Amino acid sequence: QVQLVESGGGLVQPGGSLRLSCAASGFTFGTAAMSWYRQAPGKERELVARIRSAVGSTNYADSVKGRFTISRDNAKNTVYLQMNSLKLEDTAVYYCKAYNMGRDYWGQGTQVTVSS
């Protein structure tokens, strides 16, 4: 079955960096569009970044442009989110999502807390 396992979350000070990873299995990773979403307490889940399968084109939420970078390693079935210059408002649970064959698949999420 499809599995998405996120890792790399944690506590970081403002201005710091984290790299999230999402290890995928159970589907053809190379043909799937992969995304990172986040959900802060009391807020709706929002798209952070997306990377498409074919040419690897990316798009980002305005709030993270220039600070976050999404990438993928198709040989390792893994998608990454490099987060730099973290802000307090980046605190959220971050979820990995795969879109494959017309279906969405979600990971369990990893907590990112930005605090001084």
Secondary structure, 3 states (H helix, E strand, C coil): CCEEEEECCEEECCCCCEEEEEEEECCCHHHCEEEEEEECCCCCCEEEEEECCCCCCEEECCCCCCCEEEEEECCCCEEEEEECCCCHHHCEEEEEEEEECCEEEECCCEEEEECC
